[in-house]
Amino acid sequence: MLAANLRQVQSNIEEACKAAGRDTSDVTLVAVSKTKPVEMLMEAYDAGARIFGENKVQEIMDKYDRLPSDVQWHMIGHLQRNKVKYIVDKVAMIHSVDSLRLAQTIEQEAAKKNVRVPILLEVNVAEEESKFGLKTEEVLPLLMQICDYSHIEVKGLMTIAPFVENAEDNREVFRKLKKLSVDIAGKNINNTTMSVLSMGMTGDYQVAIEEGATMVRVGTGIFGERNYNSLG
């Protein structure tokens, strides 16, 4: 079942890439494994998944040593500064940097562990009050403040689009984030590439790919509905 779900998602990614005239290798799938037990992650791993996205530091800590070492962990949820030290040398990427203070903390903790951490700046494109993230006009000023940090690399942008019934309703959100990334890339800012555009989830990742996503975060489409009683 899970292997079939994964194959279906990969097939949908291929289809969306084809529709947009893009190469499938341009798009990375992050299997969003938050609240899922290790057994399910291993099932996904056996079916070919290697990149897992988690919302909570504690879950990364709990699962980190229980999965094979070639797994890449992505921190995709809101990150509290006092938790940074636990994962700074364990994650392949932090998707949710949304303040100068958080970026400073990541820089400091990464320096202690002598690692460079790839990060994305989280942008609340739709300006939903219930969500974290920078406003689009706040992204460049923050970038200019952190571009000389030597232990973080700004790889691009991330957004969590609104929950909608019709994926087409989010097309404009994805388009805006893509435009912002192109604008920033054109400025050749130190220590900053706009190679990653993390946008699109189970309900709208195909539209996101058509609008330029290079990374999609799919949970329910792979693992099924979340079970909050089983944090495994």
N, C-alpha and C positions, 0 to 999 in steps of 0.2 A: 504493500500500500504506500508506504513512505517513499520507497524507491520509484514507484510509478508517479507519485506526486512530483518528485524531483525531476524526473524525465519530462513530465508535462511542463513544468516551469522552464526548464532549459529549452524545450521546443518552442514555447511562447516567446522566449528571449530571442531565439533564432529568427522567428517569424517577424518580430518587431524590428530587429536589425535589418532584415531583408527589406521590409517596407520603407525603412529610412535610408536604405542604401549604405548601411554600415556593416563592418565586419563583426561577427559574433565575438571575436576575441577582444573587442573594444569594451565589452560589458562584463563586469565581475559580479557574480551572485554571492550575496551574503545571506547565509541561512540563519534567520533570526530564531535563536534557540532559547530565548528567555522563558523562564518557568518550566522548561522541558527537562525531564530526567536524563541522566547520562546515557541510559539505555537507548533512548530515542536519538540522541546525538550520535551514538555509535552506529545506529542503523543508517542514519544519514551519511555518516563517514564511509561506511561500507558501500553505500550507493554512489560515492564519489564526492560528497561535500567536504571541503577542506577549510572553508572560511565561515566562522560562526559569529553572530552578533549577539551581544548581551546588553541588557539594560542596567544591571546592577553589578557593582564591584564584587559583592559577596558571592554572586553566582559564578563569576569568572574564577574567583579564588577556589570555590568548591569544586569546580569542574576541571580546572587547569591541569592538574596532575593525573586526572583519570582518563584523559584522552591522549591519543598518540601525539608525539612531539612535532609532527609536521602540520598540526592544526594551527591556523591563524585566528587569533581572537580579536574582535573589533568591539570597542566600547561605543555603543550607539545611544545610550541613555544619558540623562542629565548626570553630570559628574560633580560630586561635592569635593571641595578642595582638600578636606581632611582625609579623603580616600585615595587621592592620587598616588601616594607613595606605595600603595599595595600593588598597583597594576602597571606602573610606568615602564617596568622592564618585562612585562608579560604580554602586552597588547601590540598588535601589528599596526593599529591605527585607533585614534580617538576621534570620533565623528562629531562630538558635541561641545566644542569649545565656543563659549558665547560671552566671555568677559576677559578683560585684561588681567584681573586677579587670578582667574583660573589658568590662563596662559603662563603667568608668572610662576605659579605653583608647579605646573608641569615642567617648566624650564628648570626650576630649582631642584625638584626631585629627580629629574632626568640627569642633571649634572652630578648628583650624588652617586647615581648608579652608572655613570659614564655611558649613557645611551642617548641616541637621537630618536625622538618620537615623532612619527608622522601624524599630523593633526588635520582636521577639517574645521572650518568655522561654520557653526550652525546659524542659519539665517531663517528667521520667522517671516518668510516672504508674504504670507497672507495676513500677518500681524494679528494672529489669534491670541486673545488674552490668556487662554488656558495653556499656551505653549511657551517653552523657553526659546531662546534664539535672538540674534541681533536683528535690528531693522536693516533693510538693504543699505540705507545711507550710513549706517554705523560700521559697515564692514571694512571699508578702506581706511578710515581713521585708526581702527584697531590694528589692521595689518601694518600700518606705518610705525606703530608703537612696538610691535613684536618681531619685525622682520630682521633684526640684528641678533636675535637670540640664537645661541649656537647649539642648543640641545633640542630644539623643535624644528620641524620642517612643515610649512604650510603647504599641503598637497592639493587643497581645493575647498569646495563648499558642500554643505549638506542642508537639506530642508526636510521637514516633516509636513507634507501637504495636508490640507483639511480632509476630514473623513467625508467622503461624498458617495452618493449612490451611483452616479455616473462619472466614470474616470475622465471623460472629456472635460468635466468642470474644473479639473486641475491642470489642464494643458497650459493655461496662462501662467500659473504659478511656476511650472517647470521652465517655461520660456523665459520668464523674468530671471530665474536663477542662472540659466545658461547665459543670458545676455550679460549679467553681472560678472560671471566668470571670464567671459571674453574681454570685457572692459578691463578687468584687473590684469589679465594675462598680458594685455597690450602695454601695461605700464612697466613691465620688467622689474618688479620689486624684488629686492634681495631675498634669498632664502624662500621664495614663494613660487610654486608652479600651480597652475590651475588644471592639473592633469586628471583630477578626480572630481566628479560631480555625483554625489551620493543623493539620489532622489528616486522616489517610487517605491511603493510597498505592494502587498498582495493585490489590493484592489485596483492599482493604477500603474504598475511598473511598465506595462507595454507602452502606454502613452508617454511615460517619463523617458523611455528609451528613444522613442520617436523624436523627443525634444532634446536629446543629448546626454541623458544619464550615462555615466560610465560604471556606476555601481548601484545595484538595486538591492533592497533589504526585504526579503520575503520570509515570513514566518508561517502564517496560517496556510498559505498555499503549499507549503512543504509538510509541516507538522500537524496540520489540522487546528481546530479551535483550541485556544489556550485553556489549560487547567490550572487555576490559581491555587488549588488545594495541594498540588503535587509539585513542590519546588526542587525535588531530587538533587 
